[in-house]
Amino acid sequence: MSTPPFSLRQIDHVVLRVSDEAAMVAFYCDVLGCTVERRQDAIGLVQLRAGQSLIDLVRIDGKLGAMGGAAPGVEGRNMDHLCLRADPFDREAIVRHLERHHVRIGDFGSRYGAEGEGPSQYLFDPEGNLVELKGAPDESEATA
C-alpha cells in the first residue's frame, strides 16, 4: 500500500443541491453565521464562508444542479449530515438561538469528531438536511 503524496488538512467545501436558494442562504447566514463569499448566478452557485471552509449551494434548476438529477426529498437526500465545529459551545444559548429562528432541532449527545469526543447538537436546515454543531472535546476525554 502506498502513501499519498499529500496530507489532508481540513474539509475544503461541501456542495448542497437546493430547491430554495434564498431560504438556504438565509439559514446558513442568519442562523449559523456563514457569510456569502461569492455568487456565480450563471451556473446557479452561491458559495458561503464557514470558518476556513466553504458551503456551496447549487440550485437544482441551475446548470450545475441539473446534472445531479431530481431534487432531494423524503425518499432521497444529498448526504447524511454536515458537521460544523462550533466555538464556544453553549448548548442552552445554541438552542435558544435556534428556537428564535424556528429551526427544527434534533438530538443532542456526545459524539466523536475530528478533535475527539464532545458535545453535539443536531438540527435541520430548511430543506431537511441534517446539520451537526460540534463542540470541543470533553476535558475528561482529552485528558484520558
N, CA, C and O atoms as a GROMACS GRO file, in nm:
protein
  576
    1MET      N    1   0.084  -0.118   0.000
    1MET     CA    2   0.000   0.000   0.000
    1MET      C    3   0.089   0.124   0.000
    1MET      O    4   0.182   0.134   0.080
    2SER      N    5   0.060   0.217  -0.088
    2SER     CA    6   0.143   0.337  -0.097
    2SER      C    7   0.081   0.452  -0.018
    2SER      O    8  -0.040   0.455   0.003
    3THR      N    9   0.164   0.544   0.023
    3THR     CA   10   0.121   0.663   0.095
    3THR      C   11   0.094   0.774  -0.006
    3THR      O   12   0.174   0.794  -0.098
    4PRO      N   13  -0.018   0.845   0.009
    4PRO     CA   14  -0.045   0.954  -0.085
    4PRO      C   15   0.065   1.060  -0.081
    4PRO      O   16   0.129   1.077   0.023
    5PRO      N   17   0.088   1.131  -0.189
    5PRO     CA   18   0.189   1.236  -0.192
    5PRO      C   19   0.136   1.366  -0.134
    5PRO      O   20   0.177   1.474  -0.176
    6PHE      N   21   0.046   1.358  -0.039
    6PHE     CA   22  -0.013   1.476   0.025
    6PHE      C   23  -0.070   1.434   0.159
    6PHE      O   24  -0.082   1.314   0.188
    7SER      N   25  -0.105   1.532   0.242
    7SER     CA   26  -0.177   1.505   0.366
    7SER      C   27  -0.301   1.593   0.368
    7SER      O   28  -0.301   1.705   0.318
    8LEU      N   29  -0.407   1.540   0.427
    8LEU     CA   30  -0.532   1.615   0.433
    8LEU      C   31  -0.527   1.713   0.548
    8LEU      O   32  -0.479   1.679   0.656
    9ARG      N   33  -0.577   1.835   0.527
    9ARG     CA   34  -0.573   1.940   0.629
    9ARG      C   35  -0.709   1.969   0.688
    9ARG      O   36  -0.721   1.987   0.810
   10GLN      N   37  -0.813   1.975   0.605
   10GLN     CA   38  -0.947   2.010   0.652
   10GLN      C   39  -1.045   1.986   0.539
   10GLN      O   40  -1.004   1.958   0.426
   11ILE      N   41  -1.174   1.997   0.569
   11ILE     CA   42  -1.273   1.995   0.461
   11ILE      C   43  -1.264   2.129   0.390
   11ILE      O   44  -1.275   2.234   0.454
   12ASP      N   45  -1.244   2.127   0.260
   12ASP     CA   46  -1.236   2.250   0.182
   12ASP      C   47  -1.375   2.306   0.158
   12ASP      O   48  -1.402   2.423   0.185
   13HIS      N   49  -1.464   2.222   0.105
   13HIS     CA   50  -1.601   2.266   0.082
   13HIS      C   51  -1.695   2.147   0.073
   13HIS      O   52  -1.653   2.034   0.046
   14VAL      N   53  -1.821   2.174   0.096
   14VAL     CA   54  -1.930   2.078   0.081
   14VAL      C   55  -2.029   2.142  -0.015
   14VAL      O   56  -2.052   2.262  -0.009
   15VAL      N   57  -2.087   2.062  -0.104
   15VAL     CA   58  -2.183   2.114  -0.201
   15VAL      C   59  -2.321   2.055  -0.171
   15VAL      O   60  -2.338   1.934  -0.166
   16LEU      N   61  -2.418   2.144  -0.152
   16LEU     CA   62  -2.556   2.104  -0.132
   16LEU      C   63  -2.639   2.145  -0.252
   16LEU      O   64  -2.634   2.261  -0.295
   17ARG      N   65  -2.716   2.053  -0.307
   17ARG     CA   66  -2.810   2.085  -0.414
   17ARG      C   67  -2.938   2.133  -0.346
   17ARG      O   68  -2.990   2.064  -0.258
   18VAL      N   69  -2.989   2.250  -0.386
   18VAL     CA   70  -3.100   2.312  -0.314
   18VAL      C   71  -3.213   2.354  -0.408
   18VAL      O   72  -3.190   2.387  -0.524
   19SER      N   73  -3.335   2.353  -0.354
   19SER     CA   74  -3.451   2.400  -0.428
   19SER      C   75  -3.480   2.546  -0.401
   19SER      O   76  -3.516   2.621  -0.492
   20ASP      N   77  -3.466   2.588  -0.275
   20ASP     CA   78  -3.498   2.725  -0.236
   20ASP      C   79  -3.370   2.795  -0.190
   20ASP      O   80  -3.337   2.796  -0.071
   21GLU      N   81  -3.299   2.851  -0.286
   21GLU     CA   82  -3.170   2.915  -0.257
   21GLU      C   83  -3.182   3.024  -0.151
   21GLU      O   84  -3.099   3.030  -0.060
   22ALA      N   85  -3.282   3.109  -0.160
   22ALA     CA   86  -3.297   3.222  -0.066
   22ALA      C   87  -3.313   3.171   0.077
   22ALA      O   88  -3.251   3.224   0.169
   23ALA      N   89  -3.397   3.069   0.096
   23ALA     CA   90  -3.417   3.015   0.231
   23ALA      C   91  -3.289   2.953   0.285
   23ALA      O   92  -3.258   2.966   0.403
   24MET      N   93  -3.216   2.886   0.199
   24MET     CA   94  -3.092   2.820   0.243
   24MET      C   95  -2.984   2.923   0.275
   24MET      O   96  -2.911   2.908   0.373
   25VAL      N   97  -2.971   3.028   0.193
   25VAL     CA   98  -2.874   3.134   0.222
   25VAL      C   99  -2.910   3.200   0.355
   25VAL      O  100  -2.822   3.223   0.439
   26ALA      N  101  -3.038   3.231   0.374
   26ALA     CA  102  -3.081   3.293   0.500
   26ALA      C  103  -3.050   3.203   0.619
   26ALA      O  104  -3.000   3.252   0.720
   27PHE      N  105  -3.077   3.075   0.608
   27PHE     CA  106  -3.050   2.982   0.718
   27PHE      C  107  -2.901   2.977   0.751
   27PHE      O  108  -2.861   2.998   0.865
   28TYR      N  109  -2.819   2.948   0.651
   28TYR     CA  110  -2.676   2.931   0.677
   28TYR      C  111  -2.609   3.062   0.720
   28TYR      O  112  -2.513   3.059   0.797
   29CYS      N  113  -2.658   3.176   0.673
   29CYS     CA  114  -2.601   3.305   0.713
   29CYS      C  115  -2.662   3.357   0.843
   29CYS      O  116  -2.589   3.385   0.938
   30ASP      N  117  -2.794   3.368   0.848
   30ASP     CA  118  -2.859   3.429   0.964
   30ASP      C  119  -2.858   3.340   1.087
   30ASP      O  120  -2.845   3.390   1.199
   31VAL      N  121  -2.872   3.210   1.068
   31VAL     CA  122  -2.880   3.118   1.182
   31VAL      C  123  -2.743   3.065   1.222
   31VAL      O  124  -2.710   3.061   1.340
   32LEU      N  125  -2.662   3.024   1.123
   32LEU     CA  126  -2.534   2.961   1.155
   32LEU      C  127  -2.414   3.055   1.142
   32LEU      O  128  -2.302   3.016   1.179
   33GLY      N  129  -2.434   3.176   1.091
   33GLY     CA  130  -2.325   3.273   1.089
   33GLY      C  131  -2.232   3.267   0.970
   33GLY      O  132  -2.124   3.327   0.974
   34CYS      N  133  -2.269   3.197   0.865
   34CYS     CA  134  -2.187   3.197   0.743
   34CYS      C  135  -2.199   3.334   0.676
   34CYS      O  136  -2.288   3.413   0.709
   35THR      N  137  -2.111   3.361   0.582
   35THR     CA  138  -2.120   3.482   0.502
   35THR      C  139  -2.113   3.443   0.354
   35THR      O  140  -2.050   3.343   0.319
   36VAL      N  141  -2.178   3.522   0.270
   36VAL     CA  142  -2.171   3.496   0.126
   36VAL      C  143  -2.032   3.538   0.078
   36VAL      O  144  -1.994   3.654   0.090
   37GLU      N  145  -1.960   3.444   0.024
   37GLU     CA  146  -1.825   3.470  -0.028
   37GLU      C  147  -1.832   3.516  -0.174
   37GLU      O  148  -1.767   3.614  -0.212
   38ARG      N  149  -1.911   3.446  -0.254
   38ARG     CA  150  -1.928   3.486  -0.393
   38ARG      C  151  -2.047   3.414  -0.454
   38ARG      O  152  -2.090   3.309  -0.406
   39ARG      N  153  -2.097   3.472  -0.560
   39ARG     CA  154  -2.210   3.417  -0.635
   39ARG      C  155  -2.167   3.396  -0.780
   39ARG      O  156  -2.094   3.476  -0.837
   40GLN      N  157  -2.214   3.288  -0.836
   40GLN     CA  158  -2.195   3.261  -0.979
   40GLN      C  159  -2.333   3.227  -1.035
   40GLN      O  160  -2.364   3.110  -1.059
   41ASP      N  161  -2.414   3.331  -1.055
   41ASP     CA  162  -2.552   3.312  -1.096
   41ASP      C  163  -2.566   3.238  -1.229
   41ASP      O  164  -2.665   3.167  -1.250
   42ALA      N  165  -2.469   3.253  -1.318
   42ALA     CA  166  -2.478   3.188  -1.449
   42ALA      C  167  -2.483   3.035  -1.437
   42ALA      O  168  -2.539   2.968  -1.524
   43ILE      N  169  -2.424   2.981  -1.332
   43ILE     CA  170  -2.426   2.835  -1.314
   43ILE      C  171  -2.509   2.794  -1.191
   43ILE      O  172  -2.514   2.676  -1.157
   44GLY      N  173  -2.574   2.891  -1.125
   44GLY     CA  174  -2.662   2.860  -1.012
   44GLY      C  175  -2.588   2.824  -0.885
   44GLY      O  176  -2.628   2.731  -0.815
   45LEU      N  177  -2.481   2.897  -0.852
   45LEU     CA  178  -2.396   2.865  -0.737
   45LEU      C  179  -2.380   2.985  -0.645
   45LEU      O  180  -2.353   3.096  -0.689
   46VAL      N  181  -2.398   2.961  -0.514
   46VAL     CA  182  -2.365   3.059  -0.410
   46VAL      C  183  -2.267   2.991  -0.316
   46VAL      O  184  -2.293   2.881  -0.268
   47GLN      N  185  -2.153   3.056  -0.291
   47GLN     CA  186  -2.052   2.999  -0.202
   47GLN      C  187  -2.052   3.076  -0.071
   47GLN      O  188  -2.037   3.198  -0.068
   48LEU      N  189  -2.070   3.000   0.039
   48LEU     CA  190  -2.077   3.059   0.173
   48LEU      C  191  -1.951   3.025   0.251
   48LEU      O  192  -1.904   2.911   0.248
   49ARG      N  193  -1.897   3.122   0.320
   49ARG     CA  194  -1.780   3.102   0.404
   49ARG      C  195  -1.826   3.048   0.540
   49ARG      O  196  -1.910   3.108   0.605
   50ALA      N  197  -1.770   2.935   0.580
   50ALA     CA  198  -1.797   2.873   0.710
   50ALA      C  199  -1.662   2.850   0.778
   50ALA      O  200  -1.604   2.742   0.766
   51GLY      N  201  -1.612   2.952   0.847
   51GLY     CA  202  -1.478   2.942   0.907
   51GLY      C  203  -1.375   2.931   0.796
   51GLY      O  204  -1.366   3.018   0.710
   52GLN      N  205  -1.295   2.823   0.800
   52GLN     CA  206  -1.192   2.804   0.698
   52GLN      C  207  -1.243   2.723   0.578
   52GLN      O  208  -1.167   2.694   0.486
   53SER      N  209  -1.370   2.687   0.581
   53SER     CA  210  -1.428   2.604   0.476
   53SER      C  211  -1.539   2.679   0.402
   53SER      O  212  -1.579   2.788   0.442
   54LEU      N  213  -1.587   2.618   0.294
   54LEU     CA  214  -1.698   2.673   0.218
   54LEU      C  215  -1.814   2.574   0.214
   54LEU      O  216  -1.794   2.452   0.214
   55ILE      N  217  -1.934   2.628   0.213
   55ILE     CA  218  -2.054   2.551   0.185
   55ILE      C  219  -2.109   2.608   0.055
   55ILE      O  220  -2.150   2.724   0.050
   56ASP      N  221  -2.110   2.526  -0.049
   56ASP     CA  222  -2.160   2.568  -0.179
   56ASP      C  223  -2.306   2.527  -0.191
   56ASP      O  224  -2.341   2.411  -0.167
   57LEU      N  225  -2.391   2.621  -0.229
   57LEU     CA  226  -2.532   2.594  -0.255
   57LEU      C  227  -2.553   2.599  -0.406
   57LEU      O  228  -2.528   2.701  -0.469
   58VAL      N  229  -2.598   2.488  -0.462
   58VAL     CA  230  -2.619   2.476  -0.605
   58VAL      C  231  -2.768   2.460  -0.630
   58VAL      O  232  -2.830   2.366  -0.581
   59ARG      N  233  -2.827   2.553  -0.705
   59ARG     CA  234  -2.970   2.546  -0.736
   59ARG      C  235  -3.001   2.424  -0.823
   59ARG      O  236  -2.933   2.398  -0.922
   60ILE      N  237  -3.104   2.351  -0.785
   60ILE     CA  238  -3.148   2.233  -0.861
   60ILE      C  239  -3.177   2.269  -1.006
   60ILE      O  240  -3.150   2.190  -1.096
   61ASP      N  241  -3.232   2.389  -1.029
   61ASP     CA  242  -3.268   2.430  -1.165
   61ASP      C  243  -3.155   2.504  -1.237
   61ASP      O  244  -3.174   2.555  -1.347
   62GLY      N  245  -3.038   2.510  -1.174
   62GLY     CA  246  -2.923   2.575  -1.236
   62GLY      C  247  -2.841   2.478  -1.319
   62GLY      O  248  -2.868   2.358  -1.320
   63LYS      N  249  -2.740   2.530  -1.388
   63LYS     CA  250  -2.656   2.449  -1.475
   63LYS      C  251  -2.591   2.333  -1.400
   63LYS      O  252  -2.594   2.219  -1.446
   64LEU      N  253  -2.531   2.360  -1.285
   64LEU     CA  254  -2.466   2.254  -1.208
   64LEU      C  255  -2.567   2.160  -1.143
   64LEU      O  256  -2.551   2.038  -1.148
   65GLY      N  257  -2.670   2.217  -1.082
   65GLY     CA  258  -2.769   2.137  -1.010
   65GLY      C  259  -2.844   2.040  -1.098
   65GLY      O  260  -2.876   1.929  -1.055
   66ALA      N  261  -2.874   2.080  -1.220
   66ALA     CA  262  -2.949   1.994  -1.312
   66ALA      C  263  -2.874   1.866  -1.345
   66ALA      O  264  -2.935   1.765  -1.381
   67MET      N  265  -2.742   1.868  -1.334
   67MET     CA  266  -2.662   1.749  -1.364
   67MET      C  267  -2.680   1.641  -1.259
   67MET      O  268  -2.647   1.525  -1.284
   68GLY      N  269  -2.733   1.676  -1.140
   68GLY     CA  270  -2.747   1.579  -1.032
   68GLY      C  271  -2.880   1.509  -1.026
   68GLY      O  272  -2.904   1.430  -0.935
   69GLY      N  273  -2.967   1.534  -1.122
   69GLY     CA  274  -3.096   1.465  -1.124
   69GLY      C  275  -3.200   1.535  -1.040
   69GLY      O  276  -3.197   1.657  -1.022
   70ALA      N  277  -3.294   1.456  -0.988
   70ALA     CA  278  -3.408   1.509  -0.913
   70ALA      C  279  -3.362   1.576  -0.784
   70ALA      O  280  -3.254   1.549  -0.732
   71ALA      N  281  -3.447   1.665  -0.734
   71ALA     CA  282  -3.419   1.734  -0.608
   71ALA      C  283  -3.425   1.636  -0.492
   71ALA      O  284  -3.496   1.536  -0.500
   72PRO      N  285  -3.351   1.663  -0.385
   72PRO     CA  286  -3.361   1.578  -0.267
   72PRO      C  287  -3.501   1.588  -0.208
   72PRO      O  288  -3.568   1.691  -0.222
   73GLY      N  289  -3.545   1.482  -0.142
   73GLY     CA  290  -3.677   1.482  -0.080
   73GLY      C  291  -3.684   1.377   0.028
   73GLY      O  292  -3.581   1.330   0.077
   74VAL      N  293  -3.805   1.339   0.064
   74VAL     CA  294  -3.826   1.242   0.171
   74VAL      C  295  -3.760   1.108   0.138
   74VAL      O  296  -3.706   1.042   0.227
   75GLU      N  297  -3.764   1.068   0.013
   75GLU     CA  298  -3.712   0.937  -0.028
   75GLU      C  299  -3.563   0.939  -0.063
   75GLU      O  300  -3.503   0.832  -0.079
   76GLY      N  301  -3.504   1.055  -0.074
   76GLY     CA  302  -3.363   1.061  -0.108
   76GLY      C  303  -3.303   1.194  -0.068
   76GLY      O  304  -3.366   1.299  -0.085
   77ARG      N  305  -3.180   1.190  -0.015
   77ARG     CA  306  -3.116   1.312   0.029
   77ARG      C  307  -2.980   1.326  -0.039
   77ARG      O  308  -2.929   1.233  -0.100
   78ASN      N  309  -2.924   1.446  -0.026
   78ASN     CA  310  -2.792   1.474  -0.083
   78ASN      C  311  -2.680   1.412  -0.001
   78ASN      O  312  -2.574   1.379  -0.056
   79MET      N  313  -2.702   1.396   0.130
   79MET     CA  314  -2.595   1.349   0.218
   79MET      C  315  -2.660   1.302   0.348
   79MET      O  316  -2.779   1.323   0.370
   80ASP      N  317  -2.581   1.239   0.434
   80ASP     CA  318  -2.632   1.202   0.565
   80ASP      C  319  -2.638   1.325   0.654
   80ASP      O  320  -2.745   1.362   0.701
   81HIS      N  321  -2.523   1.390   0.677
   81HIS     CA  322  -2.522   1.516   0.752
   81HIS      C  323  -2.392   1.590   0.730
   81HIS      O  324  -2.292   1.535   0.684
   82LEU      N  325  -2.397   1.717   0.764
   82LEU     CA  326  -2.283   1.808   0.758
   82LEU      C  327  -2.252   1.846   0.902
   82LEU      O  328  -2.342   1.885   0.977
   83CYS      N  329  -2.126   1.835   0.943
   83CYS     CA  330  -2.087   1.871   1.079
   83CYS      C  331  -2.000   1.996   1.077
   83CYS      O  332  -1.900   2.003   1.005
   84LEU      N  333  -2.041   2.095   1.156
   84LEU     CA  334  -1.967   2.221   1.167
   84LEU      C  335  -1.917   2.236   1.310
   84LEU      O  336  -1.995   2.222   1.405
   85ARG      N  337  -1.791   2.264   1.327
   85ARG     CA  338  -1.732   2.284   1.460
   85ARG      C  339  -1.776   2.420   1.511
   85ARG      O  340  -1.757   2.520   1.443
   86ALA      N  341  -1.835   2.425   1.630
   86ALA     CA  342  -1.886   2.549   1.688
   86ALA      C  343  -1.805   2.584   1.813
   86ALA      O  344  -1.780   2.498   1.897
   87ASP      N  345  -1.765   2.709   1.825
   87ASP     CA  346  -1.687   2.753   1.940
   87ASP      C  347  -1.725   2.896   1.974
   87ASP      O  348  -1.714   2.983   1.887
   88PRO      N  349  -1.768   2.927   2.095
   88PRO     CA  350  -1.782   2.833   2.206
   88PRO      C  351  -1.908   2.749   2.188
   88PRO      O  352  -1.995   2.782   2.108
   89PHE      N  353  -1.917   2.639   2.263
   89PHE     CA  354  -2.033   2.552   2.255
   89PHE      C  355  -2.111   2.562   2.386
   89PHE      O  356  -2.081   2.494   2.484
   90ASP      N  357  -2.210   2.650   2.385
   90ASP     CA  358  -2.300   2.668   2.499
   90ASP      C  359  -2.436   2.618   2.452
   90ASP      O  360  -2.510   2.690   2.386
   91ARG      N  361  -2.468   2.493   2.488
   91ARG     CA  362  -2.588   2.429   2.433
   91ARG      C  363  -2.713   2.512   2.458
   91ARG      O  364  -2.795   2.528   2.367
   92GLU      N  365  -2.731   2.564   2.578
   92GLU     CA  366  -2.852   2.641   2.608
   92GLU      C  367  -2.862   2.763   2.517
   92GLU      O  368  -2.970   2.792   2.465
   93ALA      N  369  -2.753   2.834   2.499
   93ALA     CA  370  -2.754   2.951   2.412
   93ALA      C  371  -2.780   2.910   2.266
   93ALA      O  372  -2.852   2.980   2.194
   94ILE      N  373  -2.722   2.798   2.224
   94ILE     CA  374  -2.742   2.750   2.088
   94ILE      C  375  -2.889   2.716   2.065
   94ILE      O  376  -2.947   2.756   1.964
   95VAL      N  377  -2.948   2.642   2.158
   95VAL     CA  378  -3.089   2.601   2.143
   95VAL      C  379  -3.181   2.723   2.143
   95VAL      O  380  -3.273   2.730   2.062
   96ARG      N  381  -3.157   2.819   2.232
   96ARG     CA  382  -3.238   2.942   2.233
   96ARG      C  383  -3.230   3.012   2.098
   96ARG      O  384  -3.331   3.056   2.044
   97HIS      N  385  -3.109   3.023   2.046
   97HIS     CA  386  -3.087   3.088   1.916
   97HIS      C  387  -3.163   3.014   1.805
   97HIS      O  388  -3.230   3.078   1.724
   98LEU      N  389  -3.153   2.883   1.803
   98LEU     CA  390  -3.221   2.804   1.701
   98LEU      C  391  -3.373   2.818   1.712
   98LEU      O  392  -3.442   2.831   1.612
   99GLU      N  393  -3.423   2.817   1.835
   99GLU     CA  394  -3.567   2.832   1.856
   99GLU      C  395  -3.617   2.968   1.809
   99GLU      O  396  -3.726   2.978   1.753
  100ARG      N  397  -3.538   3.073   1.832
  100ARG     CA  398  -3.577   3.207   1.785
  100ARG      C  399  -3.592   3.210   1.633
  100ARG      O  400  -3.670   3.288   1.579
  101HIS      N  401  -3.516   3.124   1.567
  101HIS     CA  402  -3.522   3.118   1.420
  101HIS      C  403  -3.614   3.007   1.371
  101HIS      O  404  -3.617   2.977   1.251
  102HIS      N  405  -3.688   2.946   1.462
  102HIS     CA  406  -3.785   2.840   1.428
  102HIS      C  407  -3.719   2.724   1.355
  102HIS      O  408  -3.775   2.667   1.262
  103VAL      N  409  -3.599   2.689   1.399
  103VAL     CA  410  -3.524   2.577   1.340
  103VAL      C  411  -3.571   2.448   1.406
  103VAL      O  412  -3.587   2.441   1.528
  104ARG      N  413  -3.591   2.346   1.325
  104ARG     CA  414  -3.624   2.214   1.379
  104ARG      C  415  -3.498   2.155   1.443
  104ARG      O  416  -3.395   2.139   1.378
  105ILE      N  417  -3.509   2.124   1.571
  105ILE     CA  418  -3.394   2.078   1.650
  105ILE      C  419  -3.399   1.927   1.663
  105ILE      O  420  -3.504   1.869   1.690
  106GLY      N  421  -3.283   1.864   1.645
  106GLY     CA  422  -3.272   1.719   1.659
  106GLY      C  423  -3.210   1.680   1.791
  106GLY      O  424  -3.214   1.754   1.889
  107ASP      N  425  -3.152   1.563   1.793
  107ASP     CA  426  -3.094   1.506   1.915
  107ASP      C  427  -2.967   1.578   1.958
  107ASP      O  428  -2.893   1.634   1.877
  108PHE      N  429  -2.945   1.574   2.090
  108PHE     CA  430  -2.821   1.623   2.149
  108PHE      C  431  -2.748   1.502   2.209
  108PHE      O  432  -2.813   1.410   2.259
  109GLY      N  433  -2.617   1.503   2.204
  109GLY     CA  434  -2.541   1.395   2.265
  109GLY      C  435  -2.393   1.422   2.258
  109GLY      O  436  -2.350   1.526   2.208
  110SER      N  437  -2.318   1.328   2.306
  110SER     CA  438  -2.173   1.334   2.296
  110SER      C  439  -2.134   1.243   2.180
  110SER      O  440  -2.169   1.125   2.178
  111ARG      N  441  -2.063   1.299   2.084
  111ARG     CA  442  -2.028   1.224   1.964
  111ARG      C  443  -1.880   1.245   1.930
  111ARG      O  444  -1.819   1.345   1.968
  112TYR      N  445  -1.827   1.150   1.859
  112TYR     CA  446  -1.686   1.157   1.819
  112TYR      C  447  -1.674   1.235   1.690
  112TYR      O  448  -1.752   1.216   1.596
  113GLY      N  449  -1.574   1.325   1.684
  113GLY     CA  450  -1.546   1.402   1.564
  113GLY      C  451  -1.397   1.415   1.543
  113GLY      O  452  -1.318   1.343   1.605
  114ALA      N  453  -1.357   1.506   1.457
  114ALA     CA  454  -1.217   1.522   1.418
  114ALA      C  455  -1.125   1.550   1.536
  114ALA      O  456  -1.007   1.514   1.533
  115GLU      N  457  -1.178   1.616   1.641
  115GLU     CA  458  -1.095   1.650   1.756
  115GLU      C  459  -1.118   1.558   1.875
  115GLU      O  460  -1.057   1.576   1.980
  116GLY      N  461  -1.206   1.460   1.862
  116GLY     CA  462  -1.235   1.367   1.970
  116GLY      C  463  -1.380   1.375   2.013
  116GLY      O  464  -1.463   1.438   1.947
  117GLU      N  465  -1.411   1.311   2.125
  117GLU     CA  466  -1.547   1.304   2.179
  117GLU      C  467  -1.586   1.438   2.239
  117GLU      O  468  -1.508   1.500   2.311
  118GLY      N  469  -1.709   1.483   2.207
  118GLY     CA  470  -1.754   1.610   2.261
  118GLY      C  471  -1.901   1.633   2.235
  118GLY      O  472  -1.967   1.551   2.172
  119PRO      N  473  -1.953   1.747   2.285
  119PRO     CA  474  -2.095   1.776   2.271
  119PRO      C  475  -2.134   1.799   2.125
  119PRO      O  476  -2.057   1.852   2.045
  120SER      N  477  -2.257   1.757   2.093
  120SER     CA  478  -2.303   1.763   1.955
  120SER      C  479  -2.453   1.786   1.953
  120SER      O  480  -2.530   1.715   2.018
  121GLN      N  481  -2.495   1.889   1.878
  121GLN     CA  482  -2.637   1.920   1.863
  121GLN      C  483  -2.677   1.905   1.717
  121GLN      O  484  -2.620   1.970   1.630
  122TYR      N  485  -2.774   1.819   1.692
  122TYR     CA  486  -2.828   1.805   1.557
  122TYR      C  487  -2.940   1.907   1.535
  122TYR      O  488  -3.011   1.944   1.629
  123LEU      N  489  -2.954   1.953   1.409
  123LEU     CA  490  -3.061   2.041   1.368
  123LEU      C  491  -3.082   2.019   1.219
  123LEU      O  492  -3.004   1.951   1.154
  124PHE      N  493  -3.190   2.078   1.166
  124PHE     CA  494  -3.223   2.058   1.026
  124PHE      C  495  -3.230   2.191   0.954
  124PHE      O  496  -3.286   2.287   1.007
  125ASP      N  497  -3.173   2.198   0.833
  125ASP     CA  498  -3.185   2.320   0.753
  125ASP      C  499  -3.323   2.323   0.688
  125ASP      O  500  -3.399   2.227   0.701
  126PRO      N  501  -3.357   2.431   0.617
  126PRO     CA  502  -3.491   2.443   0.560
  126PRO      C  503  -3.530   2.334   0.460
  126PRO      O  504  -3.649   2.314   0.434
  127GLU      N  505  -3.434   2.264   0.403
  127GLU     CA  506  -3.467   2.159   0.307
  127GLU      C  507  -3.452   2.019   0.366
  127GLU      O  508  -3.451   1.920   0.293
  128GLY      N  509  -3.440   2.011   0.500
  128GLY     CA  510  -3.438   1.882   0.567
  128GLY      C  511  -3.302   1.817   0.580
  128GLY      O  512  -3.293   1.704   0.628
  129ASN      N  513  -3.195   1.886   0.539
  129ASN     CA  514  -3.061   1.831   0.557
  129ASN      C  515  -3.024   1.835   0.704
  129ASN      O  516  -3.048   1.935   0.772
  130LEU      N  517  -2.967   1.727   0.754
  130LEU     CA  518  -2.924   1.719   0.893
  130LEU      C  519  -2.789   1.790   0.907
  130LEU      O  520  -2.694   1.761   0.834
  131VAL      N  521  -2.783   1.883   1.002
  131VAL     CA  522  -2.662   1.959   1.031
  131VAL      C  523  -2.624   1.931   1.176
  131VAL      O  524  -2.711   1.928   1.263
  132GLU      N  525  -2.497   1.911   1.202
  132GLU     CA  526  -2.448   1.888   1.338
  132GLU      C  527  -2.358   2.003   1.377
  132GLU      O  528  -2.264   2.038   1.305
  133LEU      N  529  -2.387   2.064   1.492
  133LEU     CA  530  -2.296   2.162   1.552
  133LEU      C  531  -2.216   2.086   1.656
  133LEU      O  532  -2.274   2.026   1.746
  134LYS      N  533  -2.084   2.089   1.646
  134LYS     CA  534  -1.994   2.008   1.730
  134LYS      C  535  -1.908   2.097   1.815
  134LYS      O  536  -1.845   2.191   1.766
  135GLY      N  537  -1.904   2.068   1.944
  135GLY     CA  538  -1.820   2.141   2.038
  135GLY      C  539  -1.683   2.077   2.054
  135GLY      O  540  -1.656   1.971   1.998
  136ALA      N  541  -1.599   2.142   2.132
  136ALA     CA  542  -1.464   2.093   2.160
  136ALA      C  543  -1.474   1.961   2.237
  136ALA      O  544  -1.575   1.934   2.301
  137PRO      N  545  -1.368   1.880   2.231
  137PRO     CA  546  -1.368   1.755   2.307
  137PRO      C  547  -1.389   1.781   2.455
  137PRO      O  548  -1.345   1.883   2.509
  138ASP      N  549  -1.459   1.688   2.521
  138ASP     CA  550  -1.478   1.697   2.665
  138ASP      C  551  -1.343   1.691   2.734
  138ASP      O  552  -1.255   1.615   2.692
  139GLU      N  553  -1.325   1.771   2.838
  139GLU     CA  554  -1.199   1.772   2.912
  139GLU      C  555  -1.166   1.633   2.965
  139GLU      O  556  -1.050   1.591   2.961
  140SER      N  557  -1.267   1.561   3.015
  140SER     CA  558  -1.242   1.428   3.070
  140SER      C  559  -1.188   1.333   2.962
  140SER      O  560  -1.104   1.248   2.990
  141GLU      N  561  -1.236   1.349   2.838
  141GLU     CA  562  -1.188   1.265   2.729
  141GLU      C  563  -1.049   1.309   2.684
  141GLU      O  564  -0.964   1.226   2.652
  142ALA      N  565  -1.026   1.440   2.682
  142ALA     CA  566  -0.898   1.493   2.634
  142ALA      C  567  -0.783   1.453   2.726
  142ALA      O  568  -0.670   1.435   2.680
  143THR      N  569  -0.812   1.438   2.855
  143THR     CA  570  -0.705   1.405   2.949
  143THR      C  571  -0.697   1.256   2.975
  143THR      O  572  -0.606   1.212   3.045
  144ALA      N  573  -0.790   1.178   2.923
  144ALA     CA  574  -0.791   1.032   2.949
  144ALA      C  575  -0.689   0.960   2.864
  144ALA      O  576  -0.677   0.838   2.873
   0.00000   0.00000   0.00000
